Amino acid sequence: MNQHRVAACLCCAGAIVALASHLATAQGRQAAPAASSRDFSGFWELSVDSRHVPDANLLPTVTRAMRTARAKKDAYAVRWCNLLGMPFVMDSGRPLDIRQGRTAVIIVPENASGPRYLYLDRSTHVGEDIFDPTTYGDSIARWEGDTLVADTTGFHPDRGIATIPGGGYRTATSHLVERYRLLQDGNMLSVVFTWTDPKMFRTPHTYEFRYYRLPVDYEPRTWLPCDPFDEGRAQFLEGKAAGAATR
Amino acid sequence: MSVAKLGVALLLIAGMIPAASALAQARAASASDVHIEGHWVRKDVGGAGSFGGLADQIPPAQLTAEAAAGRGRGGGPGRAAGPAPSGRPNAVGVPYIVVERPCANPGRGNGALLINPDSGGIHIIENTDEVILAGERGGVRRIYLDGRPHPNLAGRTPTLAGHSTGRYEGNALLVDTIGLTPGNVQGGGLRTPETHLRERIEAAADGKTMTITYTWDDAKIYQKPHTYSYVFDRLPAGSYAFEDWCDAGDPIEKQSIVPPPQKP
């Protein structure tokens, strides 16, 4: 074999290796499972076996009277069609539409309140001096591997449904960390909630919801309007409707 | 071609592919730099200075004779107004009641306000299969991008958001909507569930403004498609959606002002 043939073979081999390497890289990019595991966009719903909620370890200063007063505020929020906020919206009884964009993840409940945003484009909370507390608070999120970690502060102490699954309720000093992660080949979404609050919990209160993915062609049901001036509805909620006491 | 030349050619091609791929990626990145995702607030382009002035800038719809004859029917309940003014000032401490049913806007939660956003901010999230437009003053619209067709309207309850499908043309999002509740349209127009609303949603090259061009198309209503545009300013990076709190159970929500004590 002369030198020309050797050089030609080396060139061909190099070209084939380069092409193969590029194709492998390109295929790797297209098929990268990490990309899909970091986007849990879709419609999600809870089922009967979706909740693992231990009892919260409340501070002794949180009295029964305080919890009863809070329950009345929750009922008021439902009665008057208020925005309901966190944590209620994550278990509102209807599916959630969750969409991830460049700057935020939006969580849209099908039947209540407005959308919730988890902001991906900033790493610090809006300053307390300019942020008016809200029923959702201010949520910022970042990816840690295949887990989206959302951090929320700035809760309004009174508005909406504030009762937390497992016990207690959100206050102005509540801090929520959520960890979102896909399970079962992307067909299940695990959200682990951890609440801390020096005025409410003796130890961090953690519980988990596991949402089932709905078919891709799912479309939300027509929104059911909430009419705070529907007297029949109000009487029903307040236990004054005919027949309410006999059932 | 000799084996050597073939090898050299293959090597050159192999070297060019990553370069071309990088160029394509750069173009894609450049295109994605101009996007509609973000926070927006409507801009008073013509300096109208008032909501009425803004409305006057919208060209009048050219209605068919049949639609013009039926004008005035429908339009939804809206917010119930308060009692008619007496013409005399209220006594000190007696509030003016301007609305009987506060927070009862029927558009809340279903997108009516987002067809033509008001002074509240709007927030757009772009995802592969769906774009969501959400308004601070209530309402969420979903625009499906996965190629699904519109549903059959027979037996479907019209909604204030309708059913929207979309596709991208360059950086512009083209949206088609049907299934809206009957009602009025800016510029004296009308809509029915069968009316098509076409929207072109596009950010400017610098990304700082966005234009939504609305075209209402229905041969039964319009002599020609009814078109107008809204322009929006992008809010600064790090902006966030305000929570539009309104408590219908709070009597204050009904009131405008409470006359204070006057100096003798």
Interface residues (C-beta under 8 A of the other chain):
Chain A: H4 R5 A7 A8 C9 L10 C11 C12 G14 A15 I16 A18 L19 H22 A26 D39 S41 Y76 R79 W80 C81 N82 L83 D97 R99 Q100 G101 R102 T103 A104 V105 I106 V108 A112 S113 G114 P115 Y117 Y119 D121 R122 V126 D132 T134 T135 Y136 D138 R159 V216 D217 E219 P220 T222 W223 P225 C226 D227 P228 F229
Chain B: S2 V3 A4 L6 G7 V8 L10 L11 I13 A14 G15 I17 P18 S21 S32 H35 E37 G38 R101 C103 A104 P106 R108 G109 N110 H123 I124 I125 E126 N127 T128 D129 E130 I132 A134 G138 V140 R142 Y144 D146 R148 P151 T157 T159 H163 A237 G238 Y240 A241 F242 E243 D244 W245 D247 A248 G249
